[in-house]
Amino acid sequence: MDYPRMNELKQVVDEINTLIQTQSWFDFEIMSLEDDLKVVGGLDLFYPTSDDYDLLITFSNVFYISSLMSWRTDTSKKFLRVLENEEFFAMNIKHQIEQGNYVFIISAEYHEEGLYYIVAENINYEIVNRDTFL
C-alpha cells in the first residue's frame, strides 16, 4: 500500500510527542466528535475547577475510534504513533479500513500500548497555551 502522506503525518506526530515529553505529566480528554475528533490536552484537566487546556489535537474525517473518554499519559514514552506496513495491514484486515485513512495509536498510562487508536485521514494540532511548553 502506498502511504502518500506518511512522512508528513509522522512529522506532526513527532512534534506532538516532543511537546508532551517536555512535561512531567499530561492529561487528555475527548472534547468533541463529529466528522473531526477534537482531543484536548493539559496539565490539570482532571481537576474539577479546570476548564482550560494547553493543546488541541484534531483528527480529521474519523473513520473509527477505540478510546477512553479521558486519560493520563506517561510522558517518558511516546504518546502517539502512526501505524505502517505489517501493523497497518493487520489492523486493516481486522477493521476493513477505507483507503486514505491512517491508524494513530494512543498510549495511555497504565494501559497496554495499542489498546486505543483512532483511524482518520489526517492529524494536526494547535498549541493553545504556549507558556506550558516554554
N, C-alpha and C positions, 0 to 999 in steps of 0.2 A: 504494500500500500504506500502511496505517495503522501508525504506529510508536508504540503507546500508551505505551511506557516510555522512548522515546529520550532525552528530557531528563534523566531520572534516570540513565540509563546514561552519557550524555555527562558528567554531573557527576562520577560515580565515576571515569571515565577521566581527566578533567581533574585530579582530586585525586591520582591515581596519578602522572600526568605531572609535576605540581608537586613532589611528593615526590622523584622521581627526578632532576629537574633541579636540585635543591639540591646534588647530589653531583658530584664530578669524574669519576667512573666508576661503573658499576653492572653487576653480573653477574646472569644469570638461569639457572635450571635447572628442568626439569620434575621435580617431586617425585613425583607420582603421577597416574594417570588411571584412574578407574573411571567412574562417572556424571559426576563432577566432575573437572576438571583443576586440580591444585594446582601453581602456579608459585612458586618461592621466588626472592627477590632479595636481593643483599647486596653488600658492598664487597669481599669476598675469597672468594667461593665456589670459585674455581678453584685455590686453594692446597690442597695435599694434606692439611694438618692442619686445615682449616676444615670444621666441620660446623654452623656457626651461620649463620643468615640473619637479615635485618633486616625483610623484607617478605614477606608471603604473599598471593598473588593467587589467587582461586578463581573459575573459570569453571564455572557450574552447568549440568548436563544438556547436556554437549557433544554436538553433532551431527556435527562434522567438525573435523579439525585438520591443518594443514600447518605443521610447525615443526621447528627444530633441537631437540635434547635440552638443550643449554646454549648460551648466547650472551652476548656483551657488548653493551651499548647505548651509543650516543653521547648523552650527557646534555645536549648543546647542542640536541638536537632532541627532538620528541615521540616517546616510546617506543611509544605505543599510541593508536589511534583506532578509532572505530566507523563503519562504512560507512553511508551514507544514499543515497537517491534513485538516480541512474543507476548509481553504483558498486555499490550493493547489487543492483540489478536485473541487472547484468552478471554478478555473482557467482552470483546466484540461478539464472540460466539455465544457467550452467556446471555448477553442483553440485546443482541442484534442492533448495534449502534448504527445509526444512519451516517452515511458518508458526509464528511465535512465537520464532524464533531470530534472533540478530543476529550480524553479522560484525565481529570485532575484528582489526585489522591490527597486527602487531608489527613494529617497526623494529629490526633487529639491525645492529650496527656492521659495516661493510664488506660489507653485503648490500643489494641493491636493495629499496626500500620496496614492500610489497605481496606480497613473496615468501612471507612467513609469516603465517598467520592462523588464528584459532580461531572456529568457529561454535558459539554457545552461547546459552542462554536468558537468562543473567544473569552479572554480574560483581560481585565485591566484594573487599575487601582487608582485611588486618589488619597493623598496624604491630607487629612482634614486638620490635624493639629501638628504642625511642624515642630513645635517645641518638644514634643515627646521623643523625637528622633534625633535631637541635637547631641 
